[in-house]
Amino acid sequence: MNVKLNASLNDVSERNNKKFGKRKILITVLIIVFGTGSLFLIQQSKQKALQITQTVVPTRAPSTTSTQAQKDIPVTTIITQNLEVPWAIAFLPDNRMLVTERPGRVRIIDTNGTLEQIFAATINVHVESDGEGGLLGIVVHPNFSQNHFVYLYYTYKSGAGQTLNRVVRMKFENDKLINEKIIVDKIPGAIYHNGGRIKFGPDGYLYITTGDARNSSQAQDTNSLAGKILRVTDEGKAVPGNPFNNLVYSYGHRNPQGIAWNSSGQLWETEHGRTNPTGYDEVNLIQSGGNYGWEVIQGSQTKNGMETPKRNSGATTTWAPSGASFVGNSLFFAGLKGETLYEAVIRNSQIVDFKEHLVGKYGRLREVVVGPDGMLYVTTSNKDRRGNPGSTDDKIIRVNPQKL
């Protein structure tokens, strides 16, 4: 009896082991199949993510200059000479420069600093270059390598004789700018206070600085394009979320000519203060919807609902600030009347130190941009009828920020 029972139990055990073995094999196969499928899906996701990442193209080539090589670069080097009132610089992905000249020309400078004699563009509409107007800002599209778009800001006369400013988009092909398309038009203009700086922000939108066109009341009117920082799409439309449901991002500006973002995405701006008497030039931290006070408050004055500058030049000093760029925590900006490269050291949204460089060495300074090599590129503006030009003005100067 026990023998039969044991035999029966052994048969049952053997059958169970066989079933378990088959199940084990089945489970192993399923694990392999699903595991392979998961790996395939993960790999596909990685490939898609890589493809998405690869579609985002920087506006200029990454720096290939080592830290040691940067230290070997002199504090200043004259890169290009004999320009006529250069206003703004944009680097192409191949490291060449596009440079605007206020009379209405876009010049190309190769990587050796050679000024090409054929113009990339001569603006067809008569550019009104008297006073502070003319062909001003320039910027390349963040996806320039795909679409070859370049944006320009210039002053012009309307058919009715009115001075206005506009932003246009052109296509860069075979070293020429073609197919001009107006994307923002009828920005109020005048012989003075035309703003003119244009840059793409880290959010991918285009920011445009405009002056009050010598009519200070326009700066406080959020329905006017004058005395503002505008934020638009690359087609010139209002960005969803703009504070006043139009193109306006901030207001109460007199004549802003410099904008730059730090590593945490904060937007900083440089702005011309009053005239007669001069003074109270500004460095501002820009907030969406912020009112920066012109001409209700100036200098260190405060008023509810208005922003006081993070720093001002004081009542008796004039910087006449223009182009601006960040290197690390330092905001470098050019001074026209001040004839100085200024450095505002910023920590925790405050200016903790303020330095002056190249004081009077090159005359009036207009533009400051960071090149692909990590150096600063600064333009002079001595031929704008307010300076004392030398025989080789105007210039582009490379500045090594590590040696300042």
Protein Blocks (a to p, Z undefined) as FASTA:
>chain_A
ZZmmmmmmmmmmmmmmmmmmmmmmmmmmmmmmmmmmmmmmmmmmmmmmmmmmmmpccfbd
cdfbdfklmmmpcfbdcfbghiahifbdcddfkopacdddfklpacdddfkopacfbdfb
dcfbacdfehjbcjfbdcddfklmmnopacdddddddfkopacddddddddeehiaehia
cfbghiacdfehnljpacddfkopacddddekopaklmmmmkbcghiacdddfkopaceh
ianlpabfbghifbdcbdcddfkopacddddddehiaejiacddddehiaehiakbgcjb
ccehiacdfbdebjkbcfkpaddddehjbccdddfklopacddddeehiafbdcdehihk
nopafbdcddfkopacddddfknopaccdfkbccdddddfklZZ
